[in-house]
Amino acid sequence: MIAVAKRDKKKYASIQPLIELTQHDMLAVNQLILIEVGSDVEMIPEVANHLISSGGKRLRPMITLATARMCGYEGSHHIALAMAVEFMHTATLLHDDVVDESGLRRGKSTARTIWGNQASVLVGDFLLGQAFKMMVDVGSLTCLTVLSNAAAIIAKGEVMQLATAKRIETSEKEYLTVIHAKTAALFSAAAEVGPIIAGCDAITRSALASYGISLGLAFQLADDALDYGGSSKDLGKNTGDDFREGKITMPVILSYARGSQDERLFWKKAMEEGNHDDDALETALMLMKKHQSLDDTIKQAYYFGEQAYRALLPLESSRHKDALIETIDFCIDRIS
């Protein structure tokens, strides 16, 4: 079991400090998004806006804006980089929903259920193209390198996830490798391009990149637990949707690994053969409670949250640093 270090935290963590510190810059990002998502091909803005306007918190671009400002950046290139980060994230969601055959995203029908898989994939590709166009316009080869590397890692992660899809024998190590690529890599790049564009030293850049990696892992593990222990309001989807879609996430992996022969047979039928009705979900929740799978998934999230916090320790105190720290707790405490 991963040991979790203890530190003082706010009783009620909020993302509001990050929102307030970046709200002026986010207005500029949102305006740029509206411009860059435009196209004379009618379906492109329709599909893109369907997801972009669906109520996401825009956490990743806010991290780019906050890390640039905390490093003293006073220019405007961080706006374009934040937009590029958001377009990369949105493209990934469009592709993920096709691969996962998902029906809901943040409480709304996914683009693939409305316009089809082909349109979703191609519009995702369009957004990636627009993201790279903005990176080139910024003119920082280092930022371009960091974000293009992240794009390659994310794509690799999507392929790895496809290879492990519905494979109940997936190990904890394999799963952490997948979410490191699919989720944490973009968080890391989002945090790293801020200090790069601000001209910060290598220590600051490395600290913020490490913060992003650990935050991304904590965020995804908390999300995994939320699907079985949260509410539709928290998730933007129905509790148990991961189970119904046969997604192999950390609570399932832990329950299978710790289960009896009969319990493992249940998981195989549920996740590999599609036996995941409401009765099966109730059984799954019972087994997760029996084997403390949700509790231990949350403990892992707290462990990576602690790593994110430690990554920020060398940096000077500031309102932006405080907001980034509180964002760690907010991402994990959604489950409580």
C-alpha positions in Angstrom: 0.0 0.0 0.0 1.2 3.5 -0.8 2.1 5.5 2.3 0.3 8.9 2.3 2.1 11.8 3.9 0.1 14.2 6.0 0.0 18.0 5.7 -2.4 20.7 6.7 -5.1 21.4 4.2 -8.1 23.7 3.9 -11.2 22.0 5.2 -13.1 22.9 2.1 -10.8 23.1 -0.9 -11.9 25.2 -3.9 -10.8 25.9 -7.4 -12.2 29.5 -7.0 -8.8 31.1 -6.2 -7.4 29.7 -9.5 -10.5 30.9 -11.4 -10.2 34.4 -9.9 -6.5 34.8 -10.6 -6.9 33.7 -14.2 -10.4 35.1 -15.0 -9.1 38.1 -17.1 -6.8 36.0 -19.1 -9.5 33.3 -19.5 -11.8 35.8 -21.1 -9.1 36.3 -23.8 -8.6 32.6 -24.1 -12.4 32.0 -24.6 -12.5 34.8 -27.3 -9.6 33.2 -29.1 -11.3 29.8 -28.9 -14.4 31.2 -30.7 -12.2 32.6 -33.4 -10.0 29.6 -34.0 -12.9 27.0 -33.9 -14.6 28.9 -36.8 -14.7 27.2 -40.2 -16.7 27.4 -43.4 -17.3 23.7 -43.0 -20.4 23.9 -40.9 -20.0 20.7 -39.0 -16.6 21.7 -37.5 -17.8 24.5 -35.3 -21.0 22.6 -34.5 -19.2 19.5 -33.2 -16.4 21.5 -31.5 -18.7 24.0 -29.8 -20.9 21.1 -28.6 -18.1 19.9 -26.4 -16.3 23.2 -25.7 -19.4 24.8 -24.3 -20.5 21.8 -22.3 -19.4 23.1 -18.9 -15.9 21.9 -18.3 -13.8 23.8 -15.8 -11.0 24.5 -18.3 -8.5 23.5 -15.6 -5.6 22.8 -17.9 -5.6 26.2 -19.6 -6.0 27.9 -16.3 -2.9 26.1 -15.1 -1.0 27.4 -18.1 -2.1 31.0 -17.4 -1.4 30.7 -13.7 2.1 29.3 -14.1 3.0 32.0 -16.6 1.8 34.8 -14.3 3.4 33.3 -11.2 6.7 33.4 -13.1 6.2 37.1 -13.9 5.1 36.8 -17.5 3.5 40.0 -18.9 3.1 39.3 -22.6 0.2 37.7 -24.4 1.6 34.4 -25.8 0.4 32.5 -22.7 -3.2 33.1 -24.1 -2.4 31.2 -27.3 -0.6 28.5 -25.4 -3.6 28.1 -23.1 -5.9 27.8 -26.0 -3.7 25.2 -27.6 -3.7 23.2 -24.4 -7.5 23.3 -24.3 -7.8 22.3 -28.0 -5.5 19.3 -27.3 -7.7 18.3 -24.4 -10.9 18.7 -26.4 -9.5 16.7 -29.3 -8.6 13.9 -26.8 -12.1 13.8 -25.4 -13.6 13.5 -28.9 -11.3 10.7 -29.7 -11.8 9.0 -26.3 -15.6 9.0 -26.7 -15.2 7.1 -30.0 -12.8 4.6 -28.6 -14.8 4.1 -25.4 -18.2 4.2 -27.3 -19.3 6.6 -24.6 -22.9 8.0 -24.7 -22.6 10.8 -22.2 -20.0 13.5 -21.6 -20.6 16.0 -18.7 -24.3 15.1 -18.7 -24.8 15.7 -22.4 -24.9 13.3 -25.4 -21.4 12.8 -26.8 -20.6 14.3 -30.2 -20.3 10.7 -31.6 -23.9 9.9 -30.7 -25.1 13.0 -32.6 -22.8 13.4 -35.6 -21.2 10.0 -35.7 -17.7 8.6 -35.0 -16.1 9.8 -38.2 -17.1 13.4 -37.6 -15.9 13.3 -34.0 -12.5 11.9 -35.0 -12.0 14.4 -37.9 -13.1 17.4 -35.8 -10.7 16.3 -33.1 -7.9 16.2 -35.8 -8.9 19.7 -36.8 -8.6 21.0 -33.3 -5.2 19.4 -33.0 -4.2 21.2 -36.2 -5.4 24.5 -34.8 -3.5 23.9 -31.6 -0.2 23.3 -33.4 -0.9 26.4 -35.6 -1.1 28.5 -32.4 2.1 26.9 -31.0 3.9 27.9 -34.2 2.5 31.4 -34.1 3.9 31.8 -30.5 7.4 31.2 -31.9 8.8 29.3 -29.0 10.5 26.1 -30.2 10.8 24.9 -26.6 7.0 25.3 -26.0 6.4 23.6 -29.3 8.7 20.7 -28.3 7.0 20.2 -24.9 3.4 20.3 -26.3 4.2 18.2 -29.4 5.9 15.6 -27.1 2.7 15.6 -25.0 0.5 15.1 -28.0 2.6 12.1 -29.0 2.5 10.6 -25.5 -1.3 11.1 -25.3 -1.7 9.3 -28.6 0.5 6.5 -27.4 -1.6 6.4 -24.2 -4.8 6.1 -26.3 -3.3 3.1 -28.1 -2.2 1.5 -24.8 -5.7 2.0 -23.5 -7.2 0.4 -26.6 -4.9 -2.6 -26.1 -6.0 -3.0 -22.5 -9.7 -2.2 -23.0 -11.9 -4.7 -21.3 -8.8 -6.8 -20.3 -9.6 -7.5 -16.7 -6.1 -8.7 -15.9 -4.7 -5.2 -16.4 -2.3 -4.6 -13.6 -2.0 -1.5 -11.4 1.3 -0.7 -13.0 -0.1 -1.0 -16.5 -3.0 1.2 -15.7 -0.8 3.9 -14.1 1.3 3.9 -17.2 -1.9 4.5 -19.3 -3.2 7.4 -17.3 0.3 8.9 -17.0 0.2 9.1 -20.8 -3.5 9.9 -21.4 -4.1 12.4 -18.6 -1.0 13.4 -16.7 1.2 14.2 -19.7 -1.1 17.1 -20.8 -1.4 18.5 -17.2 2.4 18.4 -17.1 2.8 20.2 -20.4 0.2 22.8 -19.5 2.1 23.6 -16.3 5.5 23.6 -18.0 4.9 26.0 -20.9 4.0 28.8 -18.5 7.5 29.1 -17.0 9.0 28.5 -20.4 7.3 31.4 -22.0 8.2 33.5 -19.0 11.9 32.7 -19.3 12.1 30.9 -16.0 15.1 28.8 -14.8 15.3 25.0 -15.3 14.5 24.4 -11.6 11.2 26.2 -11.8 10.3 24.6 -15.1 11.0 21.1 -13.7 9.1 21.8 -10.5 6.0 22.8 -12.4 6.2 20.0 -14.9 6.5 17.5 -12.0 3.5 19.2 -10.3 1.5 18.7 -13.5 2.3 15.0 -13.8 1.4 14.3 -10.2 -1.8 16.4 -10.3 -2.9 14.6 -13.4 -2.5 11.2 -11.8 -4.3 12.4 -8.7 -7.1 13.9 -10.8 -7.7 10.7 -12.8 -7.6 8.4 -9.8 -10.1 10.6 -8.0 -12.3 10.6 -11.1 -12.1 6.7 -11.1 -13.3 6.6 -7.5 -16.0 9.3 -8.2 -17.6 7.1 -10.8 -18.5 4.5 -8.2 -18.8 6.8 -5.1 -19.8 10.2 -6.4 -22.9 12.0 -7.7 -24.0 12.9 -11.2 -23.5 16.6 -10.2 -19.8 15.9 -9.5 -19.3 13.8 -12.5 -21.3 15.3 -15.3 -22.5 11.8 -15.9 -24.4 9.0 -14.1 -22.7 7.1 -11.3 -21.5 3.8 -12.6 -21.1 4.9 -16.3 -17.5 3.6 -16.3 -18.8 0.2 -15.2 -21.6 0.1 -17.8 -19.1 1.0 -20.5 -16.8 -1.8 -19.4 -13.9 0.6 -18.5 -11.1 -1.0 -16.6 -10.2 1.6 -14.0 -8.3 1.4 -10.7 -11.2 0.3 -8.4 -12.0 -2.6 -10.8 -8.3 -3.6 -11.1 -8.0 -3.7 -7.3 -11.2 -5.6 -6.8 -10.3 -8.2 -9.3 -6.8 -8.7 -8.0 -8.1 -9.2 -4.4 -11.1 -11.3 -5.3 -11.9 -14.9 -5.0 -12.2 -17.2 -8.0 -16.0 -16.6 -8.1 -15.6 -12.9 -7.8 -13.0 -12.8 -10.6 -15.5 -14.7 -12.7 -18.1 -12.0 -12.0 -15.6 -9.3 -13.1 -14.8 -11.2 -16.3 -18.5 -11.5 -17.2 -19.1 -7.9 -16.3 -16.2 -6.2 -18.0 -15.3 -8.5 -20.8 -18.6 -10.0 -21.7 -20.8 -7.0 -21.1 -22.9 -8.3 -18.2 -23.2 -4.9 -16.5 -26.8 -4.2 -15.7 -28.0 -2.5 -12.5 -27.8 -5.7 -10.5 -24.3 -6.3 -11.6 -23.4 -2.7 -10.7 -24.8 -3.3 -7.2 -22.6 -6.4 -6.9 -19.6 -4.5 -8.2 -20.1 -1.8 -5.5 -20.4 -4.5 -2.8 -17.2 -6.1 -3.9 -15.4 -2.8 -4.0 -16.5 -2.1 -0.4 -15.5 -5.6 0.7 -12.0 -5.2 -0.8 -11.6 -1.5 0.1 -11.0 -0.8 -3.6 -12.4 2.7 -3.6 -10.7 3.6 -0.4 -7.3 2.5 -1.7 -7.9 4.3 -5.1 -8.5 7.5 -3.1 -5.4 6.8 -1.0 -3.4 6.6 -4.2 -4.9 9.9 -5.4 -3.8 11.5 -2.1 -0.4 10.1 -2.5 0.1 11.7 -5.9 -1.6 14.9 -4.6 1.2 15.0 -1.9 3.8 14.5 -4.7 2.3 17.5 -6.5 2.4 19.6 -3.4 6.1 18.6 -2.7 7.0 19.6 -6.3 5.9 23.2 -5.5 7.8 23.5 -2.3 11.0 25.0 -3.8 9.1 27.8 -5.5 8.6 31.2 -3.9 5.4 31.9 -2.1 2.7 33.7 -4.1 -1.1 33.8 -4.6 -0.6 31.7 -7.7 1.3 29.1 -5.8 -1.4 29.0 -3.1 -4.1 28.6 -5.8 -2.2 25.7 -7.4 -1.8 24.0 -4.1 -5.5 24.4 -3.3 -6.3 23.0 -6.8 -4.6 19.7 -5.7 -7.0 19.3 -2.8 -10.0 20.4 -4.9 -9.3 17.7 -7.5 -9.1 14.9 -4.9 -11.7 16.1 -2.4 -14.4 16.0 -5.0 -15.0 12.4 -3.7 -15.7 13.4 -0.1 
